[in-house]
Amino acid sequence: MDTLELVFEIVFFTLAIPAFIADVLAGVSERARQIGRICTGLLMLLGGAAVNATSLAVGVDYADFADDAKFGWVTDAWRAVVPPHDVLLIGLLVVFEATVGVMILSGGRLAQVGLVGAIAFHVCLALFFSWFFTVYGLAMLLPLVMLLRAERRAAAAPAHSQRKEPAQVGT
């Protein structure tokens, strides 16, 4: 394992583990929701976009990335499309991951949209790539959905708390 790969793994797991735990607890704790949103946003921004941007900048060859895909057509399509256009396609991936990360970190409605993007991204990882990504993608799905649910409830909470209940008349 080279130094760059080790750094990537440290960044990834340093963010993925707290994101997983905090996302799961987001519905029962305001602090967990905030930590989950921060860790999940940083996971997409640093563990995704920054890792891929750095890999692209140092000339990492993406040709064999999908060799362990569960479906042969994914491997074939990847090898036919990505390596000849890796700067463009991995660049678009970096933009997507960074955008999703920033949206999640922004909070509010943007965080909710960003979380939908993160959920879709993890579904694709789980369906199409190696078994590691299948396990990781599936493991993150429920926590991401739980964080999205907590974000939606938090966004709706001020509207509910401002509503006044009608006065009860004794019966």
Secondary structure, DSSP 8 states (H G I E B T S, - for coil): --HHHHHHHHHHHHHHHHHHHHHHHTTT-HHHHHHHHHHHHHIIIIIIIIHHHHHHHTT---TTTTTT-SSHHHHHHHHHHTGGGHHHHHHHHHHHHHHHHHHHHH-HHHHHHHHHHHHHHHHHHHHHS-HHHHHHHHHHHHHHHHHHHHHHHHHHHHHHHH---------
